[in-house]
Amino acid sequence: MCFITKKRIFMLAIALTALPAASAIAGEDDGFAPGGTAIDHHTEQFTNLKIVMDLKAESPASTGFGATVAARILSHPGTQLIVIIEGPGITTFAKKNYLDHQGIVDNWVELAQKGVHIEYCGNSVRGAGLKPADMIGLSEKNPATVNSGAFPSLAHYESLGYNPIVTTLLEK
């Protein structure tokens, strides 16, 4: 049984009229910014991430973008990162194209030397008219591999506890 007294109605009326005033005060700081100011966590570090990145490479530019994303992920302590590169941009890593894309490839070499495991999609390699022997190894200690295909490899790493992310450069 609910008893509504005049005092309770008065208190409820005060509370309800105070809500719009409180939200107006919070919004006055930021003009028209709904919700006020974002909470700043941009320097937060996560530890022991296990990530498999599916890099959908349309061009050399997208493989360069993927290296930037991978480096940012790797900056978190204890990160284990596997990158599977697929799509027409795979030709960036063909030995015959090294001089044309040296800067991009050298960024991937640095990532491989830091422990990033890099795989080339075997279907993309074949689709580009290349063979595994045509591909750059990136690192003698941690060589890139040509896998049987991106999707089976992604599923395999997910079954091992890696969290998948998909990276694609949206080109104009």
C-alpha positions as CSV (number, residue, x, y, z in Angstrom):
1,M,0.0,0.0,0.0
2,C,1.4,3.3,-1.0
3,F,0.8,6.4,1.0
4,I,1.2,9.6,-0.8
5,T,1.2,12.6,1.5
6,K,1.3,16.2,0.6
7,K,4.9,16.4,1.9
8,R,6.0,13.5,-0.5
9,I,4.3,15.2,-3.5
10,F,6.0,18.4,-2.6
11,M,9.4,16.7,-2.3
12,L,8.9,14.9,-5.6
13,A,7.9,18.1,-7.3
14,I,11.1,19.8,-6.1
15,A,13.2,16.9,-7.3
16,L,11.6,16.8,-10.7
17,T,12.0,20.6,-11.3
18,A,15.6,20.4,-10.1
19,L,16.6,17.9,-12.8
20,P,16.3,20.2,-15.8
21,A,18.2,22.9,-14.0
22,A,21.0,20.5,-13.1
23,S,21.4,19.3,-16.7
24,A,21.3,22.9,-18.0
25,I,24.1,23.8,-15.6
26,A,26.3,20.9,-16.8
27,G,25.6,21.8,-20.5
28,E,26.4,25.5,-20.0
29,D,30.1,24.7,-19.8
30,D,30.2,23.2,-23.3
31,G,27.7,25.2,-25.2
32,F,25.8,22.8,-27.4
33,A,27.8,19.7,-26.5
34,P,25.4,17.0,-25.4
35,G,26.5,15.1,-22.4
36,G,29.3,17.6,-21.5
37,T,32.9,16.7,-22.0
38,A,34.3,13.2,-22.7
39,I,36.2,11.4,-20.1
40,D,39.9,11.3,-20.9
41,H,41.4,7.8,-21.0
42,H,43.7,8.3,-24.0
43,T,46.9,7.4,-22.1
44,E,45.4,4.2,-20.6
45,Q,47.5,1.1,-21.1
46,F,46.1,-2.4,-21.3
47,T,48.2,-5.4,-20.5
48,N,48.6,-8.9,-21.9
49,L,46.4,-8.4,-25.0
50,K,46.1,-11.4,-27.4
51,I,45.0,-10.0,-30.8
52,V,44.7,-11.5,-34.2
53,M,44.4,-8.6,-36.7
54,D,42.8,-9.2,-40.1
55,L,44.3,-6.6,-42.4
56,K,42.2,-6.2,-45.5
57,A,44.8,-4.6,-47.7
58,E,43.5,-3.1,-50.9
59,S,46.7,-1.2,-51.8
60,P,50.2,-0.4,-50.5
61,A,48.7,2.6,-48.6
62,S,46.4,0.2,-46.7
63,T,49.4,-2.0,-45.7
64,G,51.1,1.1,-44.5
65,F,48.1,2.0,-42.4
66,G,48.0,-1.6,-41.0
67,A,51.6,-1.2,-39.8
68,T,50.6,2.0,-38.0
69,V,47.7,0.2,-36.3
70,A,49.8,-2.8,-35.4
71,A,52.5,-0.5,-33.8
72,R,49.9,1.2,-31.7
73,I,48.5,-2.1,-30.5
74,L,52.0,-3.4,-29.8
75,S,52.7,-0.4,-27.6
76,H,50.5,-1.9,-24.8
77,P,52.7,-4.0,-22.5
78,G,52.7,-7.8,-22.9
79,T,50.7,-7.7,-26.2
80,Q,50.8,-10.8,-28.4
81,L,49.9,-9.8,-31.9
82,I,49.3,-11.8,-35.1
83,V,48.6,-10.0,-38.3
84,I,47.0,-11.8,-41.3
85,I,47.3,-9.7,-44.4
86,E,44.8,-10.4,-47.2
87,G,43.7,-8.8,-50.4
88,P,45.3,-7.2,-53.5
89,G,47.7,-5.2,-51.3
90,I,49.5,-8.4,-50.6
91,T,51.7,-7.5,-53.7
92,T,53.4,-4.9,-51.5
93,F,55.3,-7.9,-49.9
94,A,56.4,-9.5,-53.1
95,K,60.2,-9.6,-53.4
96,K,60.1,-8.0,-56.9
97,N,58.2,-5.0,-55.4
98,Y,60.5,-4.3,-52.4
99,L,62.2,-1.2,-53.9
100,D,58.8,0.3,-54.8
101,H,57.4,-0.1,-51.2
102,Q,60.6,-0.2,-49.2
103,G,59.4,2.2,-46.5
104,I,56.2,0.3,-45.8
105,V,57.9,-3.1,-45.9
106,D,60.6,-1.9,-43.5
107,N,58.0,-0.8,-41.0
108,W,56.7,-4.4,-41.1
109,V,60.2,-5.7,-40.7
110,E,60.5,-3.7,-37.5
111,L,57.2,-5.1,-36.2
112,A,58.3,-8.7,-37.0
113,Q,61.6,-8.1,-35.2
114,K,59.6,-6.9,-32.2
115,G,57.7,-10.2,-32.1
116,V,54.6,-9.6,-34.3
117,H,53.8,-12.8,-36.2
118,I,52.8,-11.9,-39.8
119,E,51.0,-14.2,-42.1
120,Y,50.1,-13.7,-45.8
121,C,46.8,-15.1,-47.0
122,G,47.6,-17.9,-49.3
123,N,44.5,-17.3,-51.4
124,S,45.6,-13.6,-51.9
125,V,49.1,-14.7,-52.8
126,R,47.8,-17.1,-55.4
127,G,45.2,-14.6,-56.6
128,A,48.0,-12.1,-57.3
129,G,49.8,-14.7,-59.4
130,L,52.5,-15.2,-56.8
131,K,54.0,-18.2,-55.0
132,P,55.1,-18.4,-51.4
133,A,58.8,-18.2,-52.6
134,D,58.0,-14.8,-54.1
135,M,57.2,-13.3,-50.7
136,I,59.4,-11.3,-48.4
137,G,60.2,-13.1,-45.1
138,L,60.5,-9.9,-43.1
139,S,62.6,-11.4,-40.3
140,E,65.1,-14.3,-40.0
141,K,64.1,-14.9,-36.3
142,N,60.4,-14.5,-36.9
143,P,59.7,-15.0,-40.6
144,A,56.4,-14.2,-42.2
145,T,54.4,-17.3,-43.4
146,V,52.0,-17.9,-46.2
147,N,49.0,-19.6,-44.7
148,S,46.3,-21.7,-46.3
149,G,43.8,-18.8,-46.2
150,A,42.8,-15.9,-44.0
151,F,39.5,-17.3,-42.6
152,P,40.7,-20.7,-41.5
153,S,43.8,-19.0,-39.9
154,L,41.6,-16.4,-38.1
155,A,39.3,-19.2,-36.8
156,H,42.4,-21.1,-35.6
157,Y,43.8,-18.2,-33.6
158,E,40.4,-17.3,-32.2
159,S,40.2,-20.9,-30.9
160,L,43.5,-20.3,-29.1
161,G,42.1,-17.3,-27.3
162,Y,43.1,-14.4,-29.6
163,N,40.6,-11.6,-30.0
164,P,40.0,-10.7,-33.6
165,I,40.0,-7.1,-35.0
166,V,39.5,-6.1,-38.6
167,T,41.6,-3.3,-40.1
168,T,40.7,-1.6,-43.3
169,L,41.9,1.8,-44.7
170,L,38.9,3.5,-46.2
171,E,40.4,5.1,-49.3
172,K,38.6,7.8,-51.3
